[in-house]
Amino acid sequence: MKPVSRIAVAIFVLIALVHVARVVLLVEVTVAGAQVPQWMSGVAAVFMSTIAVLLAREQRTGVSVSGRH
């Protein structure tokens, strides 16, 4: 795996873990006076972890997600 890809995967995993921690610890986030719902962090965690897995798999096999090189 290329170094830049490793860094990207690590960042995506870190962001996913922060979102999971927010849900588990019930941390409230307010942006511009509006409270951000907990479910948004759940969706973001799934999205970020999916991107990390797809990128890691793509780099390991050398085949893109779409099946083209």
PDB file of N, CA, C and O in Angstrom:
ATOM      1  N   MET A   1       0.850  -1.174   0.000  1.00  0.00           N
ATOM      2  CA  MET A   1       0.000   0.000   0.000  1.00  0.00           C
ATOM      3  C   MET A   1       0.892   1.233   0.000  1.00  0.00           C
ATOM      4  O   MET A   1       1.890   1.294   0.718  1.00  0.00           O
ATOM      5  N   LYS A   2       0.524   2.198  -0.803  1.00  0.00           N
ATOM      6  CA  LYS A   2       1.299   3.427  -0.895  1.00  0.00           C
ATOM      7  C   LYS A   2       1.174   4.218   0.403  1.00  0.00           C
ATOM      8  O   LYS A   2       0.140   4.157   1.068  1.00  0.00           O
ATOM      9  N   PRO A   3       2.228   4.966   0.772  1.00  0.00           N
ATOM     10  CA  PRO A   3       2.200   5.723   2.026  1.00  0.00           C
ATOM     11  C   PRO A   3       1.030   6.708   2.127  1.00  0.00           C
ATOM     12  O   PRO A   3       0.436   6.860   3.194  1.00  0.00           O
ATOM     13  N   VAL A   4       0.705   7.364   1.031  1.00  0.00           N
ATOM     14  CA  VAL A   4      -0.394   8.334   1.055  1.00  0.00           C
ATOM     15  C   VAL A   4      -1.720   7.611   1.304  1.00  0.00           C
ATOM     16  O   VAL A   4      -2.585   8.120   2.017  1.00  0.00           O
ATOM     17  N   SER A   5      -1.872   6.443   0.723  1.00  0.00           N
ATOM     18  CA  SER A   5      -3.089   5.659   0.935  1.00  0.00           C
ATOM     19  C   SER A   5      -3.193   5.201   2.387  1.00  0.00           C
ATOM     20  O   SER A   5      -4.281   5.204   2.962  1.00  0.00           O
ATOM     21  N   ARG A   6      -2.077   4.811   2.976  1.00  0.00           N
ATOM     22  CA  ARG A   6      -2.085   4.424   4.397  1.00  0.00           C
ATOM     23  C   ARG A   6      -2.521   5.586   5.280  1.00  0.00           C
ATOM     24  O   ARG A   6      -3.302   5.411   6.215  1.00  0.00           O
ATOM     25  N   ILE A   7      -2.015   6.755   4.977  1.00  0.00           N
ATOM     26  CA  ILE A   7      -2.385   7.941   5.750  1.00  0.00           C
ATOM     27  C   ILE A   7      -3.869   8.232   5.584  1.00  0.00           C
ATOM     28  O   ILE A   7      -4.552   8.536   6.562  1.00  0.00           O
ATOM     29  N   ALA A   8      -4.373   8.141   4.361  1.00  0.00           N
ATOM     30  CA  ALA A   8      -5.796   8.395   4.105  1.00  0.00           C
ATOM     31  C   ALA A   8      -6.662   7.389   4.855  1.00  0.00           C
ATOM     32  O   ALA A   8      -7.661   7.769   5.466  1.00  0.00           O
ATOM     33  N   VAL A   9      -6.288   6.107   4.815  1.00  0.00           N
ATOM     34  CA  VAL A   9      -7.051   5.082   5.538  1.00  0.00           C
ATOM     35  C   VAL A   9      -7.035   5.381   7.032  1.00  0.00           C
ATOM     36  O   VAL A   9      -8.067   5.281   7.694  1.00  0.00           O
ATOM     37  N   ALA A  10      -5.872   5.746   7.568  1.00  0.00           N
ATOM     38  CA  ALA A  10      -5.766   6.055   8.998  1.00  0.00           C
ATOM     39  C   ALA A  10      -6.655   7.239   9.379  1.00  0.00           C
ATOM     40  O   ALA A  10      -7.293   7.226  10.432  1.00  0.00           O
ATOM     41  N   ILE A  11      -6.696   8.247   8.535  1.00  0.00           N
ATOM     42  CA  ILE A  11      -7.530   9.425   8.809  1.00  0.00           C
ATOM     43  C   ILE A  11      -9.010   9.050   8.778  1.00  0.00           C
ATOM     44  O   ILE A  11      -9.774   9.465   9.649  1.00  0.00           O
ATOM     45  N   PHE A  12      -9.419   8.267   7.777  1.00  0.00           N
ATOM     46  CA  PHE A  12     -10.822   7.845   7.697  1.00  0.00           C
ATOM     47  C   PHE A  12     -11.221   7.009   8.908  1.00  0.00           C
ATOM     48  O   PHE A  12     -12.313   7.181   9.450  1.00  0.00           O
ATOM     49  N   VAL A  13     -10.339   6.102   9.336  1.00  0.00           N
ATOM     50  CA  VAL A  13     -10.624   5.275  10.514  1.00  0.00           C
ATOM     51  C   VAL A  13     -10.709   6.146  11.762  1.00  0.00           C
ATOM     52  O   VAL A  13     -11.599   5.952  12.590  1.00  0.00           O
ATOM     53  N   LEU A  14      -9.801   7.096  11.905  1.00  0.00           N
ATOM     54  CA  LEU A  14      -9.820   7.988  13.060  1.00  0.00           C
ATOM     55  C   LEU A  14     -11.121   8.789  13.117  1.00  0.00           C
ATOM     56  O   LEU A  14     -11.724   8.914  14.184  1.00  0.00           O
ATOM     57  N   ILE A  15     -11.552   9.323  11.995  1.00  0.00           N
ATOM     58  CA  ILE A  15     -12.800  10.088  11.953  1.00  0.00           C
ATOM     59  C   ILE A  15     -13.988   9.193  12.308  1.00  0.00           C
ATOM     60  O   ILE A  15     -14.886   9.609  13.040  1.00  0.00           O
ATOM     61  N   ALA A  16     -13.989   7.955  11.786  1.00  0.00           N
ATOM     62  CA  ALA A  16     -15.066   7.015  12.105  1.00  0.00           C
ATOM     63  C   ALA A  16     -15.091   6.722  13.603  1.00  0.00           C
ATOM     64  O   ALA A  16     -16.165   6.676  14.203  1.00  0.00           O
ATOM     65  N   LEU A  17     -13.931   6.526  14.210  1.00  0.00           N
ATOM     66  CA  LEU A  17     -13.866   6.253  15.650  1.00  0.00           C
ATOM     67  C   LEU A  17     -14.346   7.439  16.484  1.00  0.00           C
ATOM     68  O   LEU A  17     -14.978   7.249  17.523  1.00  0.00           O
ATOM     69  N   VAL A  18     -14.055   8.641  16.043  1.00  0.00           N
ATOM     70  CA  VAL A  18     -14.530   9.835  16.758  1.00  0.00           C
ATOM     71  C   VAL A  18     -16.053   9.903  16.709  1.00  0.00           C
ATOM     72  O   VAL A  18     -16.690  10.250  17.704  1.00  0.00           O
ATOM     73  N   HIS A  19     -16.638   9.575  15.564  1.00  0.00           N
ATOM     74  CA  HIS A  19     -18.094   9.572  15.455  1.00  0.00           C
ATOM     75  C   HIS A  19     -18.717   8.487  16.339  1.00  0.00           C
ATOM     76  O   HIS A  19     -19.746   8.715  16.974  1.00  0.00           O
ATOM     77  N   VAL A  20     -18.091   7.310  16.378  1.00  0.00           N
ATOM     78  CA  VAL A  20     -18.589   6.238  17.246  1.00  0.00           C
ATOM     79  C   VAL A  20     -18.485   6.666  18.709  1.00  0.00           C
ATOM     80  O   VAL A  20     -19.405   6.427  19.490  1.00  0.00           O
ATOM     81  N   ALA A  21     -17.377   7.293  19.082  1.00  0.00           N
ATOM     82  CA  ALA A  21     -17.208   7.773  20.459  1.00  0.00           C
ATOM     83  C   ALA A  21     -18.273   8.798  20.814  1.00  0.00           C
ATOM     84  O   ALA A  21     -18.783   8.810  21.934  1.00  0.00           O
ATOM     85  N   ARG A  22     -18.609   9.658  19.861  1.00  0.00           N
ATOM     86  CA  ARG A  22     -19.660  10.658  20.117  1.00  0.00           C
ATOM     87  C   ARG A  22     -20.989   9.985  20.424  1.00  0.00           C
ATOM     88  O   ARG A  22     -21.709  10.410  21.327  1.00  0.00           O
ATOM     89  N   VAL A  23     -21.318   8.932  19.671  1.00  0.00           N
ATOM     90  CA  VAL A  23     -22.579   8.224  19.899  1.00  0.00           C
ATOM     91  C   VAL A  23     -22.550   7.485  21.236  1.00  0.00           C
ATOM     92  O   VAL A  23     -23.516   7.542  21.996  1.00  0.00           O
ATOM     93  N   VAL A  24     -21.456   6.797  21.525  1.00  0.00           N
ATOM     94  CA  VAL A  24     -21.353   6.002  22.752  1.00  0.00           C
ATOM     95  C   VAL A  24     -21.349   6.894  23.993  1.00  0.00           C
ATOM     96  O   VAL A  24     -22.005   6.586  24.988  1.00  0.00           O
ATOM     97  N   LEU A  25     -20.615   7.990  23.928  1.00  0.00           N
ATOM     98  CA  LEU A  25     -20.484   8.885  25.086  1.00  0.00           C
ATOM     99  C   LEU A  25     -21.590   9.936  25.160  1.00  0.00           C
ATOM    100  O   LEU A  25     -21.625  10.738  26.093  1.00  0.00           O
ATOM    101  N   LEU A  26     -22.488   9.931  24.180  1.00  0.00           N
ATOM    102  CA  LEU A  26     -23.618  10.874  24.119  1.00  0.00           C
ATOM    103  C   LEU A  26     -23.170  12.335  24.192  1.00  0.00           C
ATOM    104  O   LEU A  26     -23.737  13.136  24.936  1.00  0.00           O
ATOM    105  N   VAL A  27     -22.156  12.660  23.416  1.00  0.00           N
ATOM    106  CA  VAL A  27     -21.646  14.027  23.369  1.00  0.00           C
ATOM    107  C   VAL A  27     -22.559  14.853  22.476  1.00  0.00           C
ATOM    108  O   VAL A  27     -22.860  14.453  21.352  1.00  0.00           O
ATOM    109  N   GLU A  28     -22.996  15.994  22.968  1.00  0.00           N
ATOM    110  CA  GLU A  28     -23.849  16.887  22.190  1.00  0.00           C
ATOM    111  C   GLU A  28     -22.991  17.869  21.414  1.00  0.00           C
ATOM    112  O   GLU A  28     -22.026  18.418  21.943  1.00  0.00           O
ATOM    113  N   VAL A  29     -23.349  18.085  20.159  1.00  0.00           N
ATOM    114  CA  VAL A  29     -22.631  19.021  19.302  1.00  0.00           C
ATOM    115  C   VAL A  29     -23.632  20.060  18.809  1.00  0.00           C
ATOM    116  O   VAL A  29     -24.717  19.720  18.337  1.00  0.00           O
ATOM    117  N   THR A  30     -23.253  21.328  18.925  1.00  0.00           N
ATOM    118  CA  THR A  30     -24.097  22.420  18.459  1.00  0.00           C
ATOM    119  C   THR A  30     -23.325  23.210  17.412  1.00  0.00           C
ATOM    120  O   THR A  30     -22.187  23.623  17.634  1.00  0.00           O
ATOM    121  N   VAL A  31     -23.968  23.411  16.266  1.00  0.00           N
ATOM    122  CA  VAL A  31     -23.358  24.175  15.179  1.00  0.00           C
ATOM    123  C   VAL A  31     -24.299  25.321  14.842  1.00  0.00           C
ATOM    124  O   VAL A  31     -25.451  25.101  14.469  1.00  0.00           O
ATOM    125  N   ALA A  32     -23.807  26.530  14.973  1.00  0.00           N
ATOM    126  CA  ALA A  32     -24.584  27.735  14.669  1.00  0.00           C
ATOM    127  C   ALA A  32     -25.919  27.739  15.404  1.00  0.00           C
ATOM    128  O   ALA A  32     -26.943  28.136  14.848  1.00  0.00           O
ATOM    129  N   GLY A  33     -25.898  27.295  16.658  1.00  0.00           N
ATOM    130  CA  GLY A  33     -27.091  27.320  17.489  1.00  0.00           C
ATOM    131  C   GLY A  33     -28.027  26.137  17.308  1.00  0.00           C
ATOM    132  O   GLY A  33     -29.016  26.022  18.032  1.00  0.00           O
ATOM    133  N   ALA A  34     -27.739  25.261  16.364  1.00  0.00           N
ATOM    134  CA  ALA A  34     -28.583  24.081  16.131  1.00  0.00           C
ATOM    135  C   ALA A  34     -27.856  22.830  16.603  1.00  0.00           C
ATOM    136  O   ALA A  34     -26.672  22.643  16.325  1.00  0.00           O
ATOM    137  N   GLN A  35     -28.581  21.976  17.321  1.00  0.00           N
ATOM    138  CA  GLN A  35     -27.981  20.744  17.820  1.00  0.00           C
ATOM    139  C   GLN A  35     -27.933  19.695  16.705  1.00  0.00           C
ATOM    140  O   GLN A  35     -28.921  19.475  16.004  1.00  0.00           O
ATOM    141  N   VAL A  36     -26.773  19.055  16.554  1.00  0.00           N
ATOM    142  CA  VAL A  36     -26.589  18.020  15.538  1.00  0.00           C
ATOM    143  C   VAL A  36     -27.063  16.687  16.129  1.00  0.00           C
ATOM    144  O   VAL A  36     -26.590  16.288  17.193  1.00  0.00           O
ATOM    145  N   PRO A  37     -27.992  15.994  15.455  1.00  0.00           N
ATOM    146  CA  PRO A  37     -28.518  14.736  15.983  1.00  0.00           C
ATOM    147  C   PRO A  37     -27.451  13.634  16.062  1.00  0.00           C
ATOM    148  O   PRO A  37     -26.513  13.606  15.266  1.00  0.00           O
ATOM    149  N   GLN A  38     -27.613  12.726  17.036  1.00  0.00           N
ATOM    150  CA  GLN A  38     -26.675  11.619  17.219  1.00  0.00           C
ATOM    151  C   GLN A  38     -26.647  10.698  15.999  1.00  0.00           C
ATOM    152  O   GLN A  38     -25.591  10.175  15.643  1.00  0.00           O
ATOM    153  N   TRP A  39     -27.794  10.498  15.361  1.00  0.00           N
ATOM    154  CA  TRP A  39     -27.843   9.560  14.239  1.00  0.00           C
ATOM    155  C   TRP A  39     -26.943  10.000  13.093  1.00  0.00           C
ATOM    156  O   TRP A  39     -26.486   9.165  12.312  1.00  0.00           O
ATOM    157  N   MET A  40     -26.682  11.301  12.981  1.00  0.00           N
ATOM    158  CA  MET A  40     -25.789  11.775  11.921  1.00  0.00           C
ATOM    159  C   MET A  40     -24.371  11.242  12.122  1.00  0.00           C
ATOM    160  O   MET A  40     -23.671  10.941  11.155  1.00  0.00           O
ATOM    161  N   SER A  41     -23.956  11.128  13.377  1.00  0.00           N
ATOM    162  CA  SER A  41     -22.638  10.563  13.643  1.00  0.00           C
ATOM    163  C   SER A  41     -22.610   9.076  13.326  1.00  0.00           C
ATOM    164  O   SER A  41     -21.586   8.556  12.882  1.00  0.00           O
ATOM    165  N   GLY A  42     -23.724   8.386  13.549  1.00  0.00           N
ATOM    166  CA  GLY A  42     -23.793   6.978  13.180  1.00  0.00           C
ATOM    167  C   GLY A  42     -23.644   6.785  11.677  1.00  0.00           C
ATOM    168  O   GLY A  42     -22.907   5.911  11.221  1.00  0.00           O
ATOM    169  N   VAL A  43     -24.348   7.605  10.920  1.00  0.00           N
ATOM    170  CA  VAL A  43     -24.249   7.550   9.458  1.00  0.00           C
ATOM    171  C   VAL A  43     -22.832   7.899   9.009  1.00  0.00           C
ATOM    172  O   VAL A  43     -22.271   7.236   8.136  1.00  0.00           O
ATOM    173  N   ALA A  44     -22.264   8.927   9.599  1.00  0.00           N
ATOM    174  CA  ALA A  44     -20.904   9.345   9.233  1.00  0.00           C
ATOM    175  C   ALA A  44     -19.885   8.260   9.564  1.00  0.00           C
ATOM    176  O   ALA A  44     -18.943   8.049   8.800  1.00  0.00           O
ATOM    177  N   ALA A  45     -20.059   7.566  10.694  1.00  0.00           N
ATOM    178  CA  ALA A  45     -19.140   6.490  11.078  1.00  0.00           C
ATOM    179  C   ALA A  45     -19.192   5.346  10.069  1.00  0.00           C
ATOM    180  O   ALA A  45     -18.154   4.819   9.670  1.00  0.00           O
ATOM    181  N   VAL A  46     -20.387   4.969   9.662  1.00  0.00           N
ATOM    182  CA  VAL A  46     -20.529   3.898   8.666  1.00  0.00           C
ATOM    183  C   VAL A  46     -19.919   4.329   7.337  1.00  0.00           C
ATOM    184  O   VAL A  46     -19.213   3.553   6.693  1.00  0.00           O
ATOM    185  N   PHE A  47     -20.189   5.557   6.931  1.00  0.00           N
ATOM    186  CA  PHE A  47     -19.664   6.076   5.667  1.00  0.00           C
ATOM    187  C   PHE A  47     -18.137   6.113   5.666  1.00  0.00           C
ATOM    188  O   PHE A  47     -17.502   5.647   4.720  1.00  0.00           O
ATOM    189  N   MET A  48     -17.553   6.665   6.719  1.00  0.00           N
ATOM    190  CA  MET A  48     -16.092   6.784   6.792  1.00  0.00           C
ATOM    191  C   MET A  48     -15.405   5.424   6.869  1.00  0.00           C
ATOM    192  O   MET A  48     -14.371   5.210   6.237  1.00  0.00           O
ATOM    193  N   SER A  49     -15.980   4.510   7.641  1.00  0.00           N
ATOM    194  CA  SER A  49     -15.358   3.189   7.741  1.00  0.00           C
ATOM    195  C   SER A  49     -15.482   2.435   6.417  1.00  0.00           C
ATOM    196  O   SER A  49     -14.583   1.675   6.057  1.00  0.00           O
ATOM    197  N   THR A  50     -16.580   2.632   5.688  1.00  0.00           N
ATOM    198  CA  THR A  50     -16.731   2.000   4.377  1.00  0.00           C
ATOM    199  C   THR A  50     -15.684   2.525   3.404  1.00  0.00           C
ATOM    200  O   THR A  50     -15.077   1.754   2.661  1.00  0.00           O
ATOM    201  N   ILE A  51     -15.475   3.831   3.410  1.00  0.00           N
ATOM    202  CA  ILE A  51     -14.446   4.418   2.538  1.00  0.00           C
ATOM    203  C   ILE A  51     -13.069   3.862   2.896  1.00  0.00           C
ATOM    204  O   ILE A  51     -12.283   3.535   2.007  1.00  0.00           O
ATOM    205  N   ALA A  52     -12.773   3.752   4.191  1.00  0.00           N
ATOM    206  CA  ALA A  52     -11.468   3.230   4.623  1.00  0.00           C
ATOM    207  C   ALA A  52     -11.273   1.798   4.148  1.00  0.00           C
ATOM    208  O   ALA A  52     -10.203   1.451   3.648  1.00  0.00           O
ATOM    209  N   VAL A  53     -12.295   0.965   4.299  1.00  0.00           N
ATOM    210  CA  VAL A  53     -12.189  -0.439   3.889  1.00  0.00           C
ATOM    211  C   VAL A  53     -12.019  -0.540   2.374  1.00  0.00           C
ATOM    212  O   VAL A  53     -11.173  -1.294   1.893  1.00  0.00           O
ATOM    213  N   LEU A  54     -12.811   0.211   1.629  1.00  0.00           N
ATOM    214  CA  LEU A  54     -12.703   0.164   0.167  1.00  0.00           C
ATOM    215  C   LEU A  54     -11.336   0.630  -0.318  1.00  0.00           C
ATOM    216  O   LEU A  54     -10.762   0.032  -1.229  1.00  0.00           O
ATOM    217  N   LEU A  55     -10.816   1.686   0.280  1.00  0.00           N
ATOM    218  CA  LEU A  55      -9.501   2.185  -0.114  1.00  0.00           C
ATOM    219  C   LEU A  55      -8.409   1.183   0.236  1.00  0.00           C
ATOM    220  O   LEU A  55      -7.508   0.945  -0.568  1.00  0.00           O
ATOM    221  N   ALA A  56      -8.479   0.597   1.423  1.00  0.00           N
ATOM    222  CA  ALA A  56      -7.478  -0.394   1.824  1.00  0.00           C
ATOM    223  C   ALA A  56      -7.539  -1.616   0.914  1.00  0.00           C
ATOM    224  O   ALA A  56      -6.502  -2.138   0.506  1.00  0.00           O
ATOM    225  N   ARG A  57      -8.743  -2.073   0.596  1.00  0.00           N
ATOM    226  CA  ARG A  57      -8.904  -3.235  -0.284  1.00  0.00           C
ATOM    227  C   ARG A  57      -8.381  -2.933  -1.686  1.00  0.00           C
ATOM    228  O   ARG A  57      -7.734  -3.773  -2.312  1.00  0.00           O
ATOM    229  N   GLU A  58      -8.666  -1.734  -2.168  1.00  0.00           N
ATOM    230  CA  GLU A  58      -8.207  -1.347  -3.499  1.00  0.00           C
ATOM    231  C   GLU A  58      -6.678  -1.320  -3.563  1.00  0.00           C
ATOM    232  O   GLU A  58      -6.088  -1.783  -4.539  1.00  0.00           O
ATOM    233  N   GLN A  59      -6.056  -0.793  -2.549  1.00  0.00           N
ATOM    234  CA  GLN A  59      -4.600  -0.694  -2.543  1.00  0.00           C
ATOM    235  C   GLN A  59      -3.933  -2.057  -2.378  1.00  0.00           C
ATOM    236  O   GLN A  59      -2.854  -2.294  -2.921  1.00  0.00           O
ATOM    237  N   ARG A  60      -4.574  -2.949  -1.630  1.00  0.00           N
ATOM    238  CA  ARG A  60      -4.010  -4.268  -1.400  1.00  0.00           C
ATOM    239  C   ARG A  60      -4.078  -5.129  -2.660  1.00  0.00           C
ATOM    240  O   ARG A  60      -3.122  -5.836  -2.980  1.00  0.00           O
ATOM    241  N   THR A  61      -5.183  -5.074  -3.363  1.00  0.00           N
ATOM    242  CA  THR A  61      -5.371  -5.936  -4.535  1.00  0.00           C
ATOM    243  C   THR A  61      -4.884  -5.287  -5.818  1.00  0.00           C
ATOM    244  O   THR A  61      -4.593  -5.983  -6.790  1.00  0.00           O
ATOM    245  N   GLY A  62      -4.791  -3.973  -5.836  1.00  0.00           N
ATOM    246  CA  GLY A  62      -4.372  -3.268  -7.044  1.00  0.00           C
ATOM    247  C   GLY A  62      -5.502  -3.095  -8.046  1.00  0.00           C
ATOM    248  O   GLY A  62      -5.285  -2.595  -9.150  1.00  0.00           O
ATOM    249  N   VAL A  63      -6.699  -3.502  -7.670  1.00  0.00           N
ATOM    250  CA  VAL A  63      -7.866  -3.360  -8.545  1.00  0.00           C
ATOM    251  C   VAL A  63      -8.782  -2.316  -7.961  1.00  0.00           C
ATOM    252  O   VAL A  63      -9.053  -2.320  -6.760  1.00  0.00           O
ATOM    253  N   SER A  64      -9.262  -1.417  -8.803  1.00  0.00           N
ATOM    254  CA  SER A  64     -10.141  -0.372  -8.310  1.00  0.00           C
ATOM    255  C   SER A  64     -11.499  -0.961  -7.942  1.00  0.00           C
ATOM    256  O   SER A  64     -11.832  -2.074  -8.350  1.00  0.00           O
ATOM    257  N   VAL A  65     -12.268  -0.219  -7.180  1.00  0.00           N
ATOM    258  CA  VAL A  65     -13.588  -0.653  -6.726  1.00  0.00           C
ATOM    259  C   VAL A  65     -14.506  -0.891  -7.923  1.00  0.00           C
ATOM    260  O   VAL A  65     -15.356  -1.780  -7.877  1.00  0.00           O
ATOM    261  N   SER A  66     -14.351  -0.127  -8.973  1.00  0.00           N
ATOM    262  CA  SER A  66     -15.200  -0.275 -10.155  1.00  0.00           C
ATOM    263  C   SER A  66     -14.792  -1.470 -11.009  1.00  0.00           C
ATOM    264  O   SER A  66     -15.497  -1.824 -11.954  1.00  0.00           O
ATOM    265  N   GLY A  67     -13.660  -2.096 -10.686  1.00  0.00           N
ATOM    266  CA  GLY A  67     -13.206  -3.250 -11.431  1.00  0.00           C
ATOM    267  C   GLY A  67     -12.259  -2.922 -12.574  1.00  0.00           C
ATOM    268  O   GLY A  67     -11.770  -3.820 -13.259  1.00  0.00           O
ATOM    269  N   ARG A  68     -12.001  -1.643 -12.778  1.00  0.00           N
ATOM    270  CA  ARG A  68     -11.082  -1.204 -13.832  1.00  0.00           C
ATOM    271  C   ARG A  68      -9.736  -0.852 -13.225  1.00  0.00           C
ATOM    272  O   ARG A  68      -9.656  -0.555 -12.033  1.00  0.00           O
ATOM    273  N   HIS A  69      -8.671  -0.881 -14.029  1.00  0.00           N
ATOM    274  CA  HIS A  69      -7.331  -0.501 -13.532  1.00  0.00           C
ATOM    275  C   HIS A  69      -7.111   0.960 -13.727  1.00  0.00           C
ATOM    276  O   HIS A  69      -6.051   1.478 -13.376  1.00  0.00           O
TER     277      HIS A  69
END
